[in-house]
Amino acid sequence: MLVKDVLRSVKSFLKEDGFYTSIHGVLLRPICPGFEMFVGLNTATHRGDGVIGINPVVGLRDSAVENLIAELAGHRGSVTLSISLGYLMPERRYVEWEFGTADPVLAASLRDNIRMFGYPLIESLASRGAVADALKDNRMTFNESRAYRLPVVYFLQGKKDLLIQDLRNQLDAMHDRTDMAAMEYRIFAERLESKVRNAD
């Protein structure tokens, strides 16, 4: 199947740079202790011409943040920060690499663009302070992800007052919501506040 052959080709080049496939099936590369670069290969296969489109996404995984979210929210953590590679390139827009075959030259080009435009930014974010700044600026995140991750970062930084204020803001914003996502967030917030009290 073409999509499998294309992904296998792209992954083989990324693995030359030290990426490995995690137990959750995502590509990760260690940057420094506790921080890993993430690459996602989003595929578009619903095309009439039979071409496979790949939109690479790059990001950072802060393992302490994601492990604590997994503990408190009852589901495994994911990627702390992420962005479509095209928005880091001169085009500043969504970009797809189009594969009609598992072309190794095109696969190498995709990897080279990840190297050129993804590596410098992601490596610059490999610290707790940089992660906090990116989350506060809403860079490389979305509201639901930020709502979980920023207070956890504050907890790990020992910034109790900022943590409590951020949780209060999130809970106030969803005070009249009764959907599952809101209920799950309230449970997470309660568990995190309990952890803060126990750490005092």
C-alpha positions, 0 to 999 in steps of 0.5 A: 500500500502506497501510504505505508511505503511512503511513511516507511521511507520518510521514517527511515530518514528521520531515524538516521537523525535519532528518532525512534517510534515510541510505544504510542506510535509517535516519532520522538528524538531526545534533546536533553534529559526530560525533553524530546522532539516530536514529529507527526506525519499527517497523511491525506489519502482522499484524493482522486489522483492517488497521490499521498499528501504528508503534512509534517507536524513538529513539536516538543514533549516535556515528559514531566508535564505529560506524565503528570497530566496522565496521572491527574487526568486519567489518560496518557499525556501527549505532546506539550507543544506542536505546530505544522512545519509549513508555518515555520517555513518561508511560506508561513502556511499549511504545506504538504509533500505530495507523493505519487510513489515512495520517492526517497528523494522527496522523503529526504527533502521532507526530512531536510526541511524538518531539519532546517526549520523544525530542529532549531525552534524545537531545540530552543524550547527544551526548558521549563521556562521556554515551555511556560512562555510558549504556553502563555503566548498561545504559541504551538498550542490550542486552548484545551491543551493549554488549559491542562499544561500551563498549570502543570508547568506552574506546579513543576516550577513551584509557582503556586499562586499562578497555578491557582489563578490559572485554574480559577480562570479556566473553571470560571470560563466553563462554569455553566458547562455540563459536557464531558470535557468540562467535567473531566477538567474539573476532576483534573483541577481538583486533583491538581489543587489537592497535589498542591496542598499536599506539597505545602 
